[in-house]
Amino acid sequence: MIQGTGSDVGKSLLVAGLARAFTERGLRVRPFKPQNMSNNAAVTADGGEIGRAQALQARAARVAPSVHMNPVLLKPQSEVGSQVVVQGRMVATVKARDYQAWKPRLMSAVLDSFSRLSEDADLVLVEGAGSASEVNLRAGDIANMGFARATDTPVVLVGDIDRGGVIASLVGTKAVIDPEDAAMIAGFLVNRFRGDPSLFADGMRLIAEHTGWAALGLVPHFPEAARLPAEDVLGLAGSEARGPGAVTVAVPVLPRIANFDDLDPLRAEPGVRVTLVRPGTPIPAEAALVMLPGSKTTIDDLEAFRQEGWDIDLHAHVRRGGRVLGLCGGYQMLGRSLADPHGIEGAPRTVPGLGLLEVDTVMTPQKRLAAVTGTSLPDGVPFAGYEMHIGATEGPDAARPLLRFADGRLDGAVSADGRVAGTYVHGLFAQDAQRAAWLARLGTASEGAGYESGVEAALDGLARHIAAHVDCDRLLALAR
């Protein structure tokens, strides 16, 4: 089990790299994360949803993603509450202070999923969540040491030297956690090292002496990791460093932004500058396309959009002849109205939309989760993607749909002048032909190599990188 001294120390990518490395050895590898917190989710082959990091890890292991790879997914809806998804299905919305009471029943689902995965695997690579040293959350824990001790799974602790203080982080973890928890830790990794590794040899020795844990590797910074999808909003980045001829795609960063993996293929395009519009900054006037991303709480994010004055910027962008694309929640925002009669996102209410599409949305209790294929309209370019939304959208502009699914269903809406469009489908830009078609509308050409082949190459490179700097044989021996 890979645990960390904190969030964003590189646990997810280490597991992905190890999954690919051990898969290349001929092992049947399965990734597993007992509990994840993320609004960037993936649709699974068995019709549920899991954290996108586990979907990437499954891809690294060359297996289809399963709900059992991430049995508990928390999707934040506010600062104090989250939707709870258990084995792929949303079961409740729970406030943070009430979540503790849920943990015993969630542990049973975690252990059930772990058992199911283990039946078909030679090796299960488990990823912890957050920090192993959060002793205030230890009671009833299902994500870190609670799981490790329940399953007698040995732990490898990861520290991130790039952010500084890695010696104190690793040694300090042992100092503050329960001795029985500390006894589960068999070794440690230091991640994201820059420079001459020999300069940290004394640091590795010092950590080992103070903890009694085996030094399993000093992993250098891996720049190609930027080509892999980020799961956490902490890893969300634009691609501002582009030449003067680059086309600008502006993306407002909303408080509950969701499924922002739609940006990754655009960030990989040399001729595209993805500009993340943070709170307090205007939508840039030079943008050729403004893309409204998905949202976990669409109505609240629409309110935040207006509070930033971005609605004024967006209408000015359209008057200048700019294009707009709304994805999922962003599509809903572009319409005339959003109604939540059942109080799915909070108190029942109806609010005006941005009025750029002649459509109206009603939130419905049923959630649509599905992988989809089809063609875009009217050009007939094929696509593959996924739906993950609540709500139904209808209106005059829906008579000009953006997509036709393989089963004949229509999706999305396009304005009368063709410059504003919306769709419920995520993943369009990962398709090379779709991305090229959209960039052509913006007056530029796709210059990047195939996006999916680039992800595969990055996973292969990550596996080689980890194999060169981690004692993988010793890790494998721990699992046995």
BELWOFEN-V604945 format. One record per residue. RES is the residue in one small letter. PSI is psi as a letter, one per 30 degrees, with the letter a starting at -180 (* if undefined). Layout:
# BELWOFEN-V604945
res: (RES;RES)
psi: (PSI;PSI)
This chain:
# BELWOFEN-V604945
res: (m;i;q;g;t;g;s;d;v;g;k;s;l;l;v;a;g;l;a;r;a;f;t;e;r;g;l;r;v;r;p;f;k;p;q;n;m;s;n;n;a;a;v;t;a;d;g;g;e;i;g;r;a;q;a;l;q;a;r;a;a;r;v;a;p;s;v;h;m;n;p;v;l;l;k;p;q;s;e;v;g;s;q;v;v;v;q;g;r;m;v;a;t;v;k;a;r;d;y;q;a;w;k;p;r;l;m;s;a;v;l;d;s;f;s;r;l;s;e;d;a;d;l;v;l;v;e;g;a;g;s;a;s;e;v;n;l;r;a;g;d;i;a;n;m;g;f;a;r;a;t;d;t;p;v;v;l;v;g;d;i;d;r;g;g;v;i;a;s;l;v;g;t;k;a;v;i;d;p;e;d;a;a;m;i;a;g;f;l;v;n;r;f;r;g;d;p;s;l;f;a;d;g;m;r;l;i;a;e;h;t;g;w;a;a;l;g;l;v;p;h;f;p;e;a;a;r;l;p;a;e;d;v;l;g;l;a;g;s;e;a;r;g;p;g;a;v;t;v;a;v;p;v;l;p;r;i;a;n;f;d;d;l;d;p;l;r;a;e;p;g;v;r;v;t;l;v;r;p;g;t;p;i;p;a;e;a;a;l;v;m;l;p;g;s;k;t;t;i;d;d;l;e;a;f;r;q;e;g;w;d;i;d;l;h;a;h;v;r;r;g;g;r;v;l;g;l;c;g;g;y;q;m;l;g;r;s;l;a;d;p;h;g;i;e;g;a;p;r;t;v;p;g;l;g;l;l;e;v;d;t;v;m;t;p;q;k;r;l;a;a;v;t;g;t;s;l;p;d;g;v;p;f;a;g;y;e;m;h;i;g;a;t;e;g;p;d;a;a;r;p;l;l;r;f;a;d;g;r;l;d;g;a;v;s;a;d;g;r;v;a;g;t;y;v;h;g;l;f;a;q;d;a;q;r;a;a;w;l;a;r;l;g;t;a;s;e;g;a;g;y;e;s;g;v;e;a;a;l;d;g;l;a;r;h;i;a;a;h;v;d;c;d;r;l;l;a;l;a;r)
psi: (k;j;l;l;f;a;l;h;f;g;e;e;e;e;e;e;e;e;e;e;e;e;e;f;f;g;k;j;k;k;l;k;j;e;k;l;j;k;g;j;l;k;k;l;f;g;g;a;k;l;k;f;e;e;e;e;e;e;e;e;g;h;l;k;k;l;f;f;f;i;f;j;k;k;j;k;f;a;f;g;l;l;k;j;k;k;h;f;k;k;f;l;k;k;l;e;f;f;e;e;f;f;e;e;f;e;e;e;e;e;e;e;e;e;e;e;e;f;e;g;k;f;k;k;j;k;k;a;k;b;k;f;g;i;f;f;g;e;k;g;k;f;f;c;f;e;e;e;e;f;g;h;k;k;k;k;k;k;k;j;f;f;f;l;g;e;e;e;e;e;e;e;e;e;e;f;l;k;e;e;e;e;f;f;j;f;l;l;k;k;l;h;k;k;a;j;f;f;f;g;e;e;e;e;e;e;e;e;e;f;f;g;l;k;j;f;k;j;j;l;k;j;e;f;f;f;f;k;k;k;e;k;f;f;g;k;l;a;h;f;i;l;l;f;g;k;k;k;j;k;j;k;j;l;e;h;k;k;h;g;f;f;f;e;e;e;f;f;k;f;g;k;j;j;j;k;j;l;k;f;k;l;k;k;f;f;k;e;k;k;k;j;a;l;k;e;i;e;e;e;e;e;e;e;e;e;f;f;g;f;e;e;e;e;e;e;e;e;e;f;g;l;l;k;k;k;k;c;e;e;e;e;e;f;a;e;l;k;k;i;f;f;h;e;g;b;k;k;l;k;l;k;a;f;g;f;k;i;l;k;k;k;k;l;f;k;k;j;j;k;k;l;l;a;l;l;k;g;f;g;k;l;l;k;a;l;k;i;l;l;l;k;k;l;l;e;f;f;f;i;l;e;l;k;l;f;g;f;l;l;k;a;l;k;l;e;f;g;f;k;l;l;l;f;k;l;g;e;f;f;k;e;e;e;e;e;e;e;e;e;f;g;g;l;l;k;f;l;l;k;e;e;e;e;e;e;e;e;e;e;e;e;e;e;e;e;f;f;f;k;i;e;e;e;e;e;e;e;f;*)
